[in-house]
Amino acid sequence: MNPRSVTILGSTGSVGRSTVALLDAAAPGEFIVTALVAGKDAAGLAAQARRLRPQIAVLADEAAAPAL
């Protein structure tokens, strides 16, 4: 079975966190996280990126970037 590619917009919001939890519970290799996108929660985005290993992680708020 080929893995499905997933992009999560708003990954640190409530729906995004639920989606991340579903991916955590999925069988290994079932999904490939292509991108995580968050508004300003740099710490939350960094934690998700360490767990899910996306190809790219984007933080919309430049002012929050130094927290990465």
C-alpha positions as CSV (number, residue, x, y, z in Angstrom):
1,M,0.0,0.0,0.0
2,N,1.3,3.4,-1.0
3,P,1.4,6.0,1.9
4,R,-1.0,8.9,1.6
5,S,0.4,12.4,1.6
6,V,-1.1,14.8,4.2
7,T,-0.8,18.6,4.7
8,I,-2.2,20.0,7.9
9,L,-3.2,23.7,7.8
10,G,-3.7,25.1,11.3
11,S,-1.8,22.2,12.9
12,T,-1.6,23.7,16.3
13,G,-5.4,24.6,16.5
14,S,-8.0,22.3,17.9
15,V,-8.8,20.5,14.6
16,G,-5.2,20.4,13.7
17,R,-4.2,18.8,17.0
18,S,-6.9,16.2,16.6
19,T,-5.6,15.4,13.1
20,V,-2.0,15.1,14.5
21,A,-3.4,12.7,17.1
22,L,-5.0,10.6,14.4
23,L,-1.7,10.4,12.5
24,D,0.1,9.4,15.6
25,A,-2.3,6.5,16.0
26,A,-2.1,5.4,12.4
27,A,0.0,2.5,11.3
28,P,3.6,3.3,10.5
29,G,4.1,4.2,6.8
30,E,0.3,4.8,6.3
31,F,0.8,8.5,5.9
32,I,3.6,10.9,4.9
33,V,3.2,14.4,6.3
34,T,4.1,16.8,3.5
35,A,3.6,20.1,5.4
36,L,2.6,21.4,8.8
37,V,1.3,25.0,8.9
38,A,0.7,27.0,12.1
39,G,-0.1,30.6,12.8
40,K,2.0,31.7,15.8
41,D,2.5,28.7,18.1
42,A,6.1,28.1,17.4
43,A,6.7,25.6,20.3
44,G,3.6,23.6,19.3
45,L,4.7,23.5,15.6
46,A,8.3,22.5,16.6
47,A,7.0,19.6,18.8
48,Q,4.7,18.4,16.0
49,A,7.5,18.6,13.4
50,R,9.8,16.5,15.6
51,R,7.1,13.8,15.9
52,L,5.8,13.8,12.4
53,R,8.9,14.7,10.4
54,P,7.2,16.8,7.7
55,Q,9.0,17.8,4.5
56,I,8.2,21.5,5.4
57,A,6.9,23.3,8.5
58,V,5.6,26.9,8.1
59,L,5.0,29.5,10.8
60,A,2.8,32.3,9.5
61,D,3.7,34.9,12.2
62,E,7.3,36.1,11.6
63,A,7.4,37.6,15.1
64,A,7.0,34.1,16.6
65,A,9.8,32.6,14.5
66,P,12.7,33.3,17.0
67,A,10.9,30.9,19.4
68,L,11.8,28.1,17.0
